[in-house]
Amino acid sequence: KAGVTQTPRYLIKTRGQQVTLSCSPISGHRSVSWYQQTPGQGLQFLFEYFSETQRNKGNFPGRFSGRQFSNSRSEMNVSTLELGDSALYLCASSGGQTSGNTIYFGEGSWLTVV
Amino acid sequence: GENVEQHPSTLSVQEGDSAVIKCTYSDSASNYFPWYKQELGKRPQLIIDIRSNVGEKKDQRIAVTLNKTAKHFSLHITETQPEDSAVYFCAASSPRDDKIIFGKGTRLHILP
């Protein structure tokens, strides 16, 4: 079974631009979560989607948004990029229907904002 | 919402000795506690998890204990080996919202 796939793996953007990251979950998984990883802050929860609906949201500004498609693939978008948005963005998928499901991470997308 | 605190942030252990990483959580309803290991440049991977209906779980050299009353849980690694060097993250999930919230991580160094 293929794992969680994220694209692109690496990207460099300029302040003020916007970026879209993509995530394909493990086949059969309907829940997709996004996390931001930075050296000092660890893994911070951005949002979670289940069956095309945002089920949970973390404490990030409205510049961070996401969506999920009918095939469970998900995208996250960051608008008006700031230097502090430089981070590893990790996507994770799970079966998701009930609580306490194991989540499986993708390799992540490394975003550098210059 | 749930908040997870993890200590220490860095831990150095002599090869062959034991390592212990501790976490506390805030939401008494939390019922699922996974631990992830992240090697340099790689994705976090689940190494062990525990649910609130048990107090301890063991898998070879790794064990996790849970104290629901005190709202803390710990990861124990015995007979540490060089390949145990990595960043370890604890996490907690509550049925109130199903979010999995992570601690800030512990960088474990195994010294030769």
Chai-1 contact restraints between the chains, C-beta under 6 A:
chainA,res_idxA,chainB,res_idxB,connection_type,confidence,min_distance_angstrom,max_distance_angstrom,comment,restraint_id
A,G42,B,F102,contact,1.0,0.0,6.0,A-B,restraint_1
A,G42,B,K104,contact,1.0,0.0,6.0,A-B,restraint_2
A,G42,B,G105,contact,1.0,0.0,6.0,A-B,restraint_3
A,L43,B,F102,contact,1.0,0.0,6.0,A-B,restraint_4
A,F45,B,K99,contact,1.0,0.0,6.0,A-B,restraint_5
A,N56,B,D97,contact,1.0,0.0,6.0,A-B,restraint_6
A,N56,B,K99,contact,1.0,0.0,6.0,A-B,restraint_7
A,S99,B,P95,contact,1.0,0.0,6.0,A-B,restraint_8
A,S99,B,D98,contact,1.0,0.0,6.0,A-B,restraint_9
A,G100,B,N31,contact,1.0,0.0,6.0,A-B,restraint_10
A,G100,B,Y32,contact,1.0,0.0,6.0,A-B,restraint_11
A,G100,B,S93,contact,1.0,0.0,6.0,A-B,restraint_12
A,T102,B,L46,contact,1.0,0.0,6.0,A-B,restraint_13
A,I103,B,I100,contact,1.0,0.0,6.0,A-B,restraint_14
A,F105,B,R43,contact,1.0,0.0,6.0,A-B,restraint_15
A,F105,B,P44,contact,1.0,0.0,6.0,A-B,restraint_16
A,E107,B,R43,contact,1.0,0.0,6.0,A-B,restraint_17
